[in-house]
Amino acid sequence: MSEEVVVLEPGDEQAKKIAKAMASQTANDILGSLKDGPKSATEIAAALSIPITTLKYHVENLAEAGLIEIVKTKWSSKGREVKIYGLTERLLIVAPQVKDIKSVLLKFMSLFGFVVLATLVVAVLLPLLAPAPEIPDQAPRMMAAYDGASTAAEGVDNGMMPDSGPDPRVVAFFFGGTAVILLLLLYEVYLYFSYYRKRKRKTLD
């Protein structure tokens, strides 16, 4: 039997019923007893050593919350109908309020803007607070350095400054932040198509 996925929003009616049913330790003990297999109310009461009236109260709450269900019925030797209870095959997920894909994209666009702004701040402050270490000159490269200096001097004479390129630490900061946002975006899109859209469809129905 496949599991039914149920997405709950905090504060909705079903979530309140589950919270009410699970508020008592007795209810948790009943669920623990049913982990071993379906049982009748009399069998559960005997296993937990609680009055049958107390058990019926919690069983009704758990059934109304959708945590347990009647899996079958049988007849006692006295001709009475006996209900057999078991755990429901459900995966309960508590998720935020139903979203639309536009709100998801707008949220991550703002996060990306924040990463761009933070990268600019890091690019300005990093050379002041933690300058990149200088690489000592080596003898075999003296001629290349001389040629490079000559080229740079010519560029300055022409009104151009030599381009040393962006700091690798700033580049790593930017791409690291972008990668994290991308992963979070993919997860949100997965949740939207897997749960939020189904929840929204059920709400409209």
Disulfide bonds with the S-S distance in Angstrom:
none
